[in-house]
Amino acid sequence: MKTEDLSEAEVNARHAEKMRRKKEARDKIIATKTIEKGLLIVHTGKGKGKSTAAFGLVFRALGNGMKVAVVQFVKGRWQTGERVALEKFGDQVTFATMGEGFTWETQDRARDIAAAKAAWEKAREFVMDAEHDLVVLDELNIVLRYEYLDLGEVLEVLNARPRMKHVVVTGRNAREELVEAADLVTEMEQVKHPFRSGVKAQRGIEF
Amino acid sequence: MKTEDLSEAEVNARHAEKMRRKKEARDKIIATKTIEKGLLIVHTGKGKGKSTAAFGLVFRALGNGMKVAVVQFVKGRWQTGERVALEKFGDQVTFATMGEGFTWETQDRARDIAAAKAAWEKAREFVMDAEHDLVVLDELNIVLRYEYLDLGEVLEVLNARPRMKHVVVTGRNAREELVEAADLVTEMEQVKHPFRSGVKAQRGIEF
Protein backbone atom coordinates (compact mmCIF):
# COMPACT_ATOMS: atom_id res chain seq x y z
CA MET A 1 0.00 0.00 0.00
CA LYS A 2 1.40 3.41 -0.92
CA THR A 3 1.19 6.38 1.42
CA GLU A 4 -1.02 8.27 -1.01
CA ASP A 5 -3.70 5.65 -0.58
CA LEU A 6 -3.95 6.26 3.17
CA SER A 7 -6.89 8.13 4.57
CA GLU A 8 -6.27 11.22 6.69
CA ALA A 9 -7.11 9.15 9.78
CA GLU A 10 -4.56 6.51 8.80
CA VAL A 11 -1.87 9.14 8.19
CA ASN A 12 -2.57 10.56 11.63
CA ALA A 13 -2.48 7.12 13.26
CA ARG A 14 0.87 6.29 11.66
CA HIS A 15 2.24 9.64 12.72
CA ALA A 16 1.05 9.06 16.30
CA GLU A 17 2.78 5.68 16.40
CA LYS A 18 6.03 7.09 14.97
CA MET A 19 6.04 9.94 17.48
CA ARG A 20 5.27 7.57 20.35
CA ARG A 21 8.34 5.50 19.45
CA LYS A 22 10.47 8.67 19.21
CA LYS A 23 9.31 9.85 22.62
CA GLU A 24 9.97 6.42 24.13
CA ALA A 25 13.53 6.40 22.79
CA ARG A 26 14.10 9.95 24.02
CA ASP A 27 12.73 9.24 27.53
CA LYS A 28 14.95 6.18 27.80
CA ILE A 29 18.04 8.25 27.03
CA ILE A 30 17.09 11.03 29.47
CA ALA A 31 16.52 8.51 32.29
CA THR A 32 20.19 7.46 32.13
CA LYS A 33 21.42 11.03 32.60
CA THR A 34 21.73 11.58 36.32
CA ILE A 35 24.94 13.53 36.92
CA GLU A 36 24.57 17.16 37.98
CA LYS A 37 27.63 19.33 37.59
CA GLY A 38 28.76 22.70 36.37
CA LEU A 39 29.39 22.58 32.64
CA LEU A 40 32.36 23.87 30.70
CA ILE A 41 30.79 25.10 27.48
CA VAL A 42 32.69 26.23 24.38
CA HIS A 43 31.19 28.22 21.47
CA THR A 44 33.60 28.28 18.57
CA GLY A 45 33.65 28.31 14.75
CA LYS A 46 33.67 31.10 12.19
CA GLY A 47 29.93 31.77 12.16
CA LYS A 48 27.86 34.32 14.05
CA GLY A 49 26.18 33.52 17.34
CA LYS A 50 29.05 32.50 19.61
CA SER A 51 28.87 35.51 21.95
CA THR A 52 25.17 35.99 21.26
CA ALA A 53 24.37 32.47 22.46
CA ALA A 54 26.54 33.09 25.55
CA PHE A 55 24.50 36.24 26.09
CA GLY A 56 21.31 34.15 25.81
CA LEU A 57 22.65 31.76 28.47
CA VAL A 58 23.37 34.74 30.72
CA PHE A 59 19.74 35.88 30.57
CA ARG A 60 18.38 32.38 31.05
CA ALA A 61 20.55 32.06 34.18
CA LEU A 62 19.53 35.52 35.42
CA GLY A 63 15.88 34.62 34.89
CA ASN A 64 16.50 31.56 37.05
CA GLY A 65 17.84 33.76 39.85
CA MET A 66 21.47 32.75 39.34
CA LYS A 67 24.45 35.09 39.68
CA VAL A 68 26.51 35.72 36.59
CA ALA A 69 29.91 37.23 35.79
CA VAL A 70 31.10 38.24 32.34
CA VAL A 71 34.73 38.92 31.44
CA GLN A 72 35.38 40.46 28.08
CA PHE A 73 38.75 39.61 26.52
CA VAL A 74 38.22 41.69 23.37
CA LYS A 75 37.30 45.31 23.83
CA GLY A 76 33.95 46.56 22.63
CA ARG A 77 32.60 43.10 21.86
CA TRP A 78 29.56 43.51 24.09
CA GLN A 79 28.14 46.93 23.54
CA THR A 80 25.51 49.36 24.69
CA GLY A 81 22.53 47.08 24.05
CA GLU A 82 23.87 44.24 26.14
CA ARG A 83 24.96 46.59 28.93
CA VAL A 84 21.61 48.32 29.18
CA ALA A 85 19.81 44.96 29.24
CA LEU A 86 22.16 43.59 31.93
CA GLU A 87 21.66 46.66 34.13
CA LYS A 88 18.03 45.60 34.62
CA PHE A 89 19.32 42.76 36.79
CA GLY A 90 21.28 44.93 39.25
CA ASP A 91 23.90 43.11 41.30
CA GLN A 92 22.87 39.71 40.00
CA VAL A 93 25.43 40.32 37.28
CA THR A 94 29.04 41.49 37.33
CA PHE A 95 30.51 42.79 34.10
CA ALA A 96 34.27 43.08 33.89
CA THR A 97 35.65 45.39 31.23
CA MET A 98 39.35 45.11 30.90
CA GLY A 99 40.63 48.65 30.28
CA GLU A 100 41.72 48.65 26.69
CA GLY A 101 41.79 44.90 26.26
CA PHE A 102 42.68 43.29 22.97
CA THR A 103 41.29 45.17 20.00
CA TRP A 104 41.61 45.16 16.24
CA GLU A 105 42.04 48.92 16.46
CA THR A 106 45.47 48.80 18.09
CA GLN A 107 48.61 46.95 17.19
CA ASP A 108 50.38 47.05 20.53
CA ARG A 109 51.20 43.45 21.40
CA ALA A 110 52.90 44.17 24.72
CA ARG A 111 49.91 46.16 25.96
CA ASP A 112 47.48 43.50 24.68
CA ILE A 113 49.34 40.82 26.64
CA ALA A 114 49.22 42.94 29.81
CA ALA A 115 45.47 43.53 29.30
CA ALA A 116 44.83 39.80 28.68
CA LYS A 117 46.68 38.93 31.89
CA ALA A 118 44.71 41.49 33.90
CA ALA A 119 41.44 40.13 32.44
CA TRP A 120 42.53 36.59 33.29
CA GLU A 121 43.23 37.54 36.93
CA LYS A 122 39.65 38.80 37.19
CA ALA A 123 38.33 35.72 35.36
CA ARG A 124 40.19 33.38 37.71
CA GLU A 125 38.50 35.02 40.72
CA PHE A 126 35.02 34.60 39.21
CA VAL A 127 35.71 31.01 38.17
CA MET A 128 36.97 30.03 41.63
CA ASP A 129 34.60 32.01 43.88
CA ALA A 130 31.50 30.65 45.64
CA GLU A 131 29.35 33.56 44.48
CA HIS A 132 28.81 33.31 40.72
CA ASP A 133 26.91 30.38 39.21
CA LEU A 134 27.83 31.15 35.60
CA VAL A 135 30.96 32.82 34.25
CA VAL A 136 31.29 33.90 30.62
CA LEU A 137 34.83 34.29 29.28
CA ASP A 138 34.00 36.13 26.09
CA GLU A 139 36.60 35.77 23.31
CA LEU A 140 39.04 33.97 25.59
CA ASN A 141 39.79 31.71 22.62
CA ILE A 142 41.37 34.57 20.69
CA VAL A 143 43.89 35.43 23.40
CA LEU A 144 44.69 31.74 23.88
CA ARG A 145 45.26 31.40 20.17
CA TYR A 146 47.69 34.33 20.15
CA GLU A 147 49.36 32.74 23.21
CA TYR A 148 48.85 35.87 25.28
CA LEU A 149 47.94 33.56 28.16
CA ASP A 150 49.39 30.22 29.16
CA LEU A 151 46.91 27.52 28.09
CA GLY A 152 48.08 25.11 30.77
CA GLU A 153 47.43 27.62 33.53
CA VAL A 154 43.97 28.46 32.15
CA LEU A 155 43.00 24.77 31.97
CA GLU A 156 44.30 24.17 35.48
CA VAL A 157 42.01 26.88 36.87
CA LEU A 158 39.01 25.69 34.83
CA ASN A 159 39.52 22.12 36.03
CA ALA A 160 39.84 23.23 39.65
CA ARG A 161 36.59 25.25 39.65
CA PRO A 162 33.80 24.57 42.17
CA ARG A 163 31.72 21.53 41.23
CA MET A 164 28.54 23.39 40.23
CA LYS A 165 30.19 26.32 38.42
CA HIS A 166 29.19 26.77 34.78
CA VAL A 167 31.74 28.42 32.48
CA VAL A 168 31.18 29.51 28.88
CA VAL A 169 34.19 30.24 26.67
CA THR A 170 33.65 31.89 23.29
CA GLY A 171 35.73 32.74 20.23
CA ARG A 172 36.80 31.14 17.00
CA ASN A 173 39.69 28.70 16.82
CA ALA A 174 39.22 27.08 20.23
CA ARG A 175 42.40 25.28 21.23
CA GLU A 176 42.18 21.50 20.99
CA GLU A 177 43.04 20.98 24.68
CA LEU A 178 40.14 23.24 25.70
CA VAL A 179 37.73 21.28 23.48
CA GLU A 180 39.02 18.11 25.15
CA ALA A 181 38.34 19.53 28.61
CA ALA A 182 34.85 20.84 27.74
CA ASP A 183 31.49 19.16 28.41
CA LEU A 184 29.62 20.87 25.60
CA VAL A 185 31.14 22.27 22.42
CA THR A 186 29.21 23.92 19.63
CA GLU A 187 30.77 25.04 16.39
CA MET A 188 28.94 27.96 14.79
CA GLU A 189 29.41 27.54 11.07
CA GLN A 190 28.80 30.40 8.69
CA VAL A 191 26.49 29.30 5.90
CA LYS A 192 25.62 32.76 4.64
CA HIS A 193 26.57 36.28 5.73
CA PRO A 194 24.86 39.59 4.82
CA PHE A 195 28.25 41.25 4.18
CA ARG A 196 28.35 39.24 0.97
CA SER A 197 25.48 41.25 -0.39
CA GLY A 198 26.73 44.63 0.81
CA VAL A 199 24.56 44.89 3.92
CA LYS A 200 26.20 46.76 6.78
CA ALA A 201 26.30 45.84 10.48
CA GLN A 202 23.12 47.06 12.12
CA ARG A 203 22.21 48.33 15.57
CA GLY A 204 20.26 45.87 17.68
CA ILE A 205 21.33 42.92 15.59
CA GLU A 206 25.08 43.09 15.09
CA PHE A 207 25.80 45.38 18.05
CA MET B 1 66.66 35.10 9.91
CA LYS B 2 64.59 32.72 12.02
CA THR B 3 61.82 33.93 14.28
CA GLU B 4 63.59 32.61 17.36
CA ASP B 5 66.43 35.05 16.75
CA LEU B 6 64.14 38.08 17.02
CA SER B 7 64.28 40.27 20.07
CA GLU B 8 61.08 40.94 22.00
CA ALA B 9 60.96 44.42 20.44
CA GLU B 10 61.25 42.94 16.94
CA VAL B 11 58.49 40.41 17.64
CA ASN B 12 56.25 43.25 18.81
CA ALA B 13 57.07 45.38 15.76
CA ARG B 14 56.28 42.52 13.38
CA HIS B 15 53.04 41.86 15.20
CA ALA B 16 52.09 45.55 14.98
CA GLU B 17 52.69 45.53 11.23
CA LYS B 18 50.69 42.32 10.73
CA MET B 19 47.78 43.69 12.75
CA ARG B 20 47.90 47.02 10.91
CA ARG B 21 47.51 45.18 7.60
CA LYS B 22 44.63 43.09 9.01
CA LYS B 23 42.84 46.21 10.23
CA GLU B 24 43.37 47.94 6.87
CA ALA B 25 41.84 44.98 4.97
CA ARG B 26 38.95 44.84 7.42
CA ASP B 27 38.21 48.57 7.23
CA LYS B 28 38.23 48.38 3.44
CA ILE B 29 35.59 45.64 3.47
CA ILE B 30 33.39 47.45 5.99
CA ALA B 31 33.45 50.66 3.92
CA THR B 32 31.77 48.86 1.01
CA LYS B 33 28.84 47.76 3.19
CA THR B 34 26.27 50.52 3.02
CA ILE B 35 22.87 48.85 2.74
CA GLU B 36 20.60 49.04 5.77
CA LYS B 37 17.72 46.60 5.89
CA GLY B 38 15.93 44.21 8.15
CA LEU B 39 17.68 40.86 8.16
CA LEU B 40 16.19 37.41 7.77
CA ILE B 41 18.37 35.29 10.06
CA VAL B 42 18.28 31.49 10.28
CA HIS B 43 19.83 29.43 13.08
CA THR B 44 19.89 25.78 12.13
CA GLY B 45 21.99 22.62 12.60
CA LYS B 46 21.94 19.84 15.18
CA GLY B 47 24.02 21.61 17.83
CA LYS B 48 22.96 23.63 20.85
CA GLY B 49 22.61 27.40 20.74
CA LYS B 50 20.01 28.00 18.03
CA SER B 51 17.25 29.30 20.30
CA THR B 52 19.76 30.55 22.86
CA ALA B 53 21.44 32.80 20.28
CA ALA B 54 18.00 34.04 19.19
CA PHE B 55 17.34 34.79 22.84
CA GLY B 56 20.64 36.73 22.98
CA LEU B 57 19.53 38.77 19.94
CA VAL B 58 16.25 39.53 21.71
CA PHE B 59 18.05 41.05 24.69
CA ARG B 60 20.49 42.98 22.54
CA ALA B 61 17.53 44.47 20.68
CA LEU B 62 15.66 45.21 23.93
CA GLY B 63 18.77 46.91 25.32
CA ASN B 64 18.76 49.08 22.19
CA GLY B 65 15.17 50.13 22.91
CA MET B 66 13.67 48.06 20.12
CA LYS B 67 10.35 46.22 20.31
CA VAL B 68 10.41 42.46 20.05
CA ALA B 69 7.89 39.67 19.46
CA VAL B 70 8.55 35.98 20.04
CA VAL B 71 6.38 33.19 18.66
CA GLN B 72 7.03 29.72 19.94
CA PHE B 73 6.20 26.90 17.55
CA VAL B 74 7.22 24.12 19.93
CA LYS B 75 5.65 24.08 23.35
CA GLY B 76 7.82 24.57 26.39
CA ARG B 77 10.92 25.45 24.42
CA TRP B 78 11.42 28.79 26.17
CA GLN B 79 10.85 28.26 29.83
CA THR B 80 10.63 30.01 33.17
CA GLY B 81 14.10 31.56 33.07
CA GLU B 82 13.53 33.28 29.75
CA ARG B 83 10.03 34.41 30.71
CA VAL B 84 11.13 35.97 33.99
CA ALA B 85 14.01 37.76 32.24
CA LEU B 86 11.72 39.05 29.48
CA GLU B 87 9.20 40.38 32.01
CA LYS B 88 11.80 42.94 33.11
CA PHE B 89 11.23 44.71 29.80
CA GLY B 90 7.49 45.18 30.20
CA ASP B 91 5.59 45.92 27.00
CA GLN B 92 8.77 46.21 24.94
CA VAL B 93 8.32 42.51 24.34
CA THR B 94 5.37 40.36 23.25
CA PHE B 95 5.57 36.66 23.88
CA ALA B 96 3.12 34.44 22.01
CA THR B 97 2.52 31.00 23.44
CA MET B 98 0.45 28.88 21.16
CA GLY B 99 -1.85 26.85 23.40
CA GLU B 100 -0.54 23.34 23.23
CA GLY B 101 1.63 23.84 20.17
CA PHE B 102 3.75 21.06 18.76
CA THR B 103 5.30 18.90 21.45
CA TRP B 104 7.22 15.66 21.69
CA GLU B 105 4.86 14.71 24.50
CA THR B 106 1.82 14.31 22.27
CA GLN B 107 1.27 12.35 19.11
CA ASP B 108 -1.77 14.14 17.81
CA ARG B 109 -0.91 15.29 14.29
CA ALA B 110 -4.24 16.95 13.53
CA ARG B 111 -4.06 19.02 16.70
CA ASP B 112 -0.41 19.90 16.04
CA ILE B 113 -1.28 21.18 12.57
CA ALA B 114 -4.09 23.34 13.98
CA ALA B 115 -1.71 24.72 16.64
CA ALA B 116 0.98 25.44 14.02
CA LYS B 117 -1.55 27.30 11.88
CA ALA B 118 -2.74 29.38 14.84
CA ALA B 119 0.87 30.21 15.73
CA TRP B 120 1.56 31.17 12.12
CA GLU B 121 -1.42 33.57 12.08
CA LYS B 122 0.06 35.35 15.09
CA ALA B 123 3.54 35.29 13.52
CA ARG B 124 2.24 36.81 10.29
CA GLU B 125 0.79 39.76 12.21
CA PHE B 126 4.09 40.44 14.00
CA VAL B 127 6.12 40.07 10.81
CA MET B 128 3.88 42.48 8.90
CA ASP B 129 3.09 45.08 11.57
CA ALA B 130 4.81 48.47 11.97
CA GLU B 131 5.31 47.96 15.70
CA HIS B 132 7.89 45.22 16.26
CA ASP B 133 11.50 45.66 15.13
CA LEU B 134 12.53 42.05 15.69
CA VAL B 135 10.40 38.91 15.45
CA VAL B 136 11.65 35.51 16.58
CA LEU B 137 9.94 32.47 15.07
CA ASP B 138 11.30 29.85 17.42
CA GLU B 139 11.37 26.31 16.00
CA LEU B 140 9.47 27.32 12.89
CA ASN B 141 11.85 25.04 10.98
CA ILE B 142 10.45 21.95 12.65
CA VAL B 143 6.85 22.66 11.60
CA LEU B 144 8.01 23.52 8.07
CA ARG B 145 9.90 20.26 7.95
CA TYR B 146 6.82 18.28 8.98
CA GLU B 147 4.88 20.30 6.37
CA TYR B 148 2.39 21.50 8.96
CA LEU B 149 2.56 24.88 7.23
CA ASP B 150 2.82 25.73 3.57
CA LEU B 151 6.41 26.79 2.87
CA GLY B 152 5.43 28.95 -0.10
CA GLU B 153 2.99 30.94 2.00
CA VAL B 154 5.52 31.43 4.80
CA LEU B 155 8.18 32.66 2.36
CA GLU B 156 5.70 35.00 0.71
CA VAL B 157 4.96 36.70 4.04
CA LEU B 158 8.65 36.87 5.02
CA ASN B 159 9.54 38.44 1.67
CA ALA B 160 6.72 40.98 1.95
CA ARG B 161 7.73 42.19 5.43
CA PRO B 162 8.46 45.88 6.14
CA ARG B 163 11.92 46.92 4.93
CA MET B 164 13.55 47.32 8.36
CA LYS B 165 11.97 44.29 10.05
CA HIS B 166 14.41 41.71 11.43
CA VAL B 167 13.20 38.10 11.62
CA VAL B 168 15.00 35.19 13.26
CA VAL B 169 13.94 31.63 12.44
CA THR B 170 15.31 28.75 14.49
CA GLY B 171 15.25 24.96 14.39
CA ARG B 172 17.22 22.13 12.87
CA ASN B 173 16.75 21.05 9.26
CA ALA B 174 15.99 24.48 7.80
CA ARG B 175 14.33 24.08 4.40
CA GLU B 176 16.60 24.89 1.47
CA GLU B 177 14.26 27.58 0.13
CA LEU B 178 14.34 29.40 3.46
CA VAL B 179 18.16 29.30 3.49
CA GLU B 180 18.06 30.75 -0.03
CA ALA B 181 15.80 33.60 1.09
CA ALA B 182 17.84 34.40 4.24
CA ASP B 183 20.49 37.11 4.68
CA LEU B 184 22.37 35.38 7.47
CA VAL B 185 22.46 31.66 8.13
CA THR B 186 24.39 29.98 10.92
CA GLU B 187 24.62 26.25 11.34
CA MET B 188 25.18 25.19 14.95
CA GLU B 189 27.18 22.01 14.79
CA GLN B 190 27.42 19.70 17.75
CA VAL B 191 31.03 18.89 18.50
CA LYS B 192 30.49 17.48 21.98
CA HIS B 193 27.44 17.02 24.18
CA PRO B 194 27.32 16.38 27.95
CA PHE B 195 24.64 13.69 27.49
CA ARG B 196 27.42 11.49 26.16
CA SER B 197 29.00 11.41 29.59
CA GLY B 198 25.74 10.94 31.53
CA VAL B 199 25.25 14.55 32.57
CA LYS B 200 21.61 15.58 32.86
CA ALA B 201 19.95 18.77 31.59
CA GLN B 202 20.41 21.50 34.18
CA ARG B 203 18.41 24.50 35.32
CA GLY B 204 19.76 27.83 34.15
CA ILE B 205 21.80 26.24 31.37
CA GLU B 206 19.58 23.85 29.45
CA PHE B 207 16.27 25.34 30.52
Chai-1 contact restraints between the chains, C-beta under 6 A:
chainA,res_idxA,chainB,res_idxB,connection_type,confidence,min_distance_angstrom,max_distance_angstrom,comment,restraint_id
A,N12,B,R109,contact,1.0,0.0,6.0,A-B,restraint_1
A,N12,B,A110,contact,1.0,0.0,6.0,A-B,restraint_2
A,H15,B,R109,contact,1.0,0.0,6.0,A-B,restraint_3
A,A16,B,Q107,contact,1.0,0.0,6.0,A-B,restraint_4
A,M19,B,Q107,contact,1.0,0.0,6.0,A-B,restraint_5
A,R20,B,Q107,contact,1.0,0.0,6.0,A-B,restraint_6
A,K23,B,W104,contact,1.0,0.0,6.0,A-B,restraint_7
A,K33,B,F195,contact,1.0,0.0,6.0,A-B,restraint_8
A,K33,B,G198,contact,1.0,0.0,6.0,A-B,restraint_9
A,K33,B,K200,contact,1.0,0.0,6.0,A-B,restraint_10
A,T34,B,K200,contact,1.0,0.0,6.0,A-B,restraint_11
A,I35,B,G198,contact,1.0,0.0,6.0,A-B,restraint_12
A,I35,B,V199,contact,1.0,0.0,6.0,A-B,restraint_13
A,L39,B,P194,contact,1.0,0.0,6.0,A-B,restraint_14
A,L39,B,I205,contact,1.0,0.0,6.0,A-B,restraint_15
A,G47,B,T186,contact,1.0,0.0,6.0,A-B,restraint_16
A,K48,B,T186,contact,1.0,0.0,6.0,A-B,restraint_17
A,G49,B,A53,contact,1.0,0.0,6.0,A-B,restraint_18
A,G49,B,T186,contact,1.0,0.0,6.0,A-B,restraint_19
A,T52,B,A53,contact,1.0,0.0,6.0,A-B,restraint_20
A,T52,B,G56,contact,1.0,0.0,6.0,A-B,restraint_21
A,T52,B,L57,contact,1.0,0.0,6.0,A-B,restraint_22
A,A53,B,G49,contact,1.0,0.0,6.0,A-B,restraint_23
A,A53,B,T52,contact,1.0,0.0,6.0,A-B,restraint_24
A,A53,B,A53,contact,1.0,0.0,6.0,A-B,restraint_25
A,A53,B,G56,contact,1.0,0.0,6.0,A-B,restraint_26
A,F55,B,G56,contact,1.0,0.0,6.0,A-B,restraint_27
A,G56,B,T52,contact,1.0,0.0,6.0,A-B,restraint_28
A,G56,B,A53,contact,1.0,0.0,6.0,A-B,restraint_29
A,G56,B,F55,contact,1.0,0.0,6.0,A-B,restraint_30
A,G56,B,G56,contact,1.0,0.0,6.0,A-B,restraint_31
A,L57,B,T52,contact,1.0,0.0,6.0,A-B,restraint_32
A,F59,B,F59,contact,1.0,0.0,6.0,A-B,restraint_33
A,F59,B,A85,contact,1.0,0.0,6.0,A-B,restraint_34
A,R60,B,G81,contact,1.0,0.0,6.0,A-B,restraint_35
A,R60,B,E82,contact,1.0,0.0,6.0,A-B,restraint_36
A,A61,B,G204,contact,1.0,0.0,6.0,A-B,restraint_37
A,L62,B,A85,contact,1.0,0.0,6.0,A-B,restraint_38
A,G63,B,G81,contact,1.0,0.0,6.0,A-B,restraint_39
A,G63,B,E82,contact,1.0,0.0,6.0,A-B,restraint_40
A,G63,B,V84,contact,1.0,0.0,6.0,A-B,restraint_41
A,G63,B,A85,contact,1.0,0.0,6.0,A-B,restraint_42
A,N64,B,G81,contact,1.0,0.0,6.0,A-B,restraint_43
A,N64,B,R203,contact,1.0,0.0,6.0,A-B,restraint_44
A,N64,B,G204,contact,1.0,0.0,6.0,A-B,restraint_45
A,M66,B,G204,contact,1.0,0.0,6.0,A-B,restraint_46
A,G81,B,R60,contact,1.0,0.0,6.0,A-B,restraint_47
A,G81,B,G63,contact,1.0,0.0,6.0,A-B,restraint_48
A,G81,B,N64,contact,1.0,0.0,6.0,A-B,restraint_49
A,E82,B,R60,contact,1.0,0.0,6.0,A-B,restraint_50
A,E82,B,G63,contact,1.0,0.0,6.0,A-B,restraint_51
A,V84,B,G63,contact,1.0,0.0,6.0,A-B,restraint_52
A,A85,B,F59,contact,1.0,0.0,6.0,A-B,restraint_53
A,A85,B,L62,contact,1.0,0.0,6.0,A-B,restraint_54
A,A85,B,G63,contact,1.0,0.0,6.0,A-B,restraint_55
A,K88,B,K88,contact,1.0,0.0,6.0,A-B,restraint_56
A,W104,B,K23,contact,1.0,0.0,6.0,A-B,restraint_57
A,Q107,B,A16,contact,1.0,0.0,6.0,A-B,restraint_58
A,Q107,B,M19,contact,1.0,0.0,6.0,A-B,restraint_59
A,Q107,B,R20,contact,1.0,0.0,6.0,A-B,restraint_60
A,R109,B,N12,contact,1.0,0.0,6.0,A-B,restraint_61
A,R109,B,H15,contact,1.0,0.0,6.0,A-B,restraint_62
A,A110,B,N12,contact,1.0,0.0,6.0,A-B,restraint_63
A,H166,B,I205,contact,1.0,0.0,6.0,A-B,restraint_64
A,D183,B,P194,contact,1.0,0.0,6.0,A-B,restraint_65
A,L184,B,P194,contact,1.0,0.0,6.0,A-B,restraint_66
A,V185,B,V191,contact,1.0,0.0,6.0,A-B,restraint_67
A,V185,B,K192,contact,1.0,0.0,6.0,A-B,restraint_68
A,T186,B,G47,contact,1.0,0.0,6.0,A-B,restraint_69
A,T186,B,K48,contact,1.0,0.0,6.0,A-B,restraint_70
A,T186,B,G49,contact,1.0,0.0,6.0,A-B,restraint_71
A,T186,B,M188,contact,1.0,0.0,6.0,A-B,restraint_72
A,E187,B,E189,contact,1.0,0.0,6.0,A-B,restraint_73
A,E187,B,V191,contact,1.0,0.0,6.0,A-B,restraint_74
A,M188,B,T186,contact,1.0,0.0,6.0,A-B,restraint_75
A,M188,B,M188,contact,1.0,0.0,6.0,A-B,restraint_76
A,E189,B,E187,contact,1.0,0.0,6.0,A-B,restraint_77
A,E189,B,E189,contact,1.0,0.0,6.0,A-B,restraint_78
A,V191,B,V185,contact,1.0,0.0,6.0,A-B,restraint_79
A,V191,B,E187,contact,1.0,0.0,6.0,A-B,restraint_80
A,K192,B,V185,contact,1.0,0.0,6.0,A-B,restraint_81
A,P194,B,L39,contact,1.0,0.0,6.0,A-B,restraint_82
A,P194,B,D183,contact,1.0,0.0,6.0,A-B,restraint_83
A,P194,B,L184,contact,1.0,0.0,6.0,A-B,restraint_84
A,F195,B,K33,contact,1.0,0.0,6.0,A-B,restraint_85
A,G198,B,K33,contact,1.0,0.0,6.0,A-B,restraint_86
A,G198,B,I35,contact,1.0,0.0,6.0,A-B,restraint_87
A,V199,B,I35,contact,1.0,0.0,6.0,A-B,restraint_88
A,K200,B,K33,contact,1.0,0.0,6.0,A-B,restraint_89
A,K200,B,T34,contact,1.0,0.0,6.0,A-B,restraint_90
A,R203,B,N64,contact,1.0,0.0,6.0,A-B,restraint_91
A,G204,B,A61,contact,1.0,0.0,6.0,A-B,restraint_92
A,G204,B,N64,contact,1.0,0.0,6.0,A-B,restraint_93
A,G204,B,M66,contact,1.0,0.0,6.0,A-B,restraint_94
A,I205,B,L39,contact,1.0,0.0,6.0,A-B,restraint_95
A,I205,B,H166,contact,1.0,0.0,6.0,A-B,restraint_96
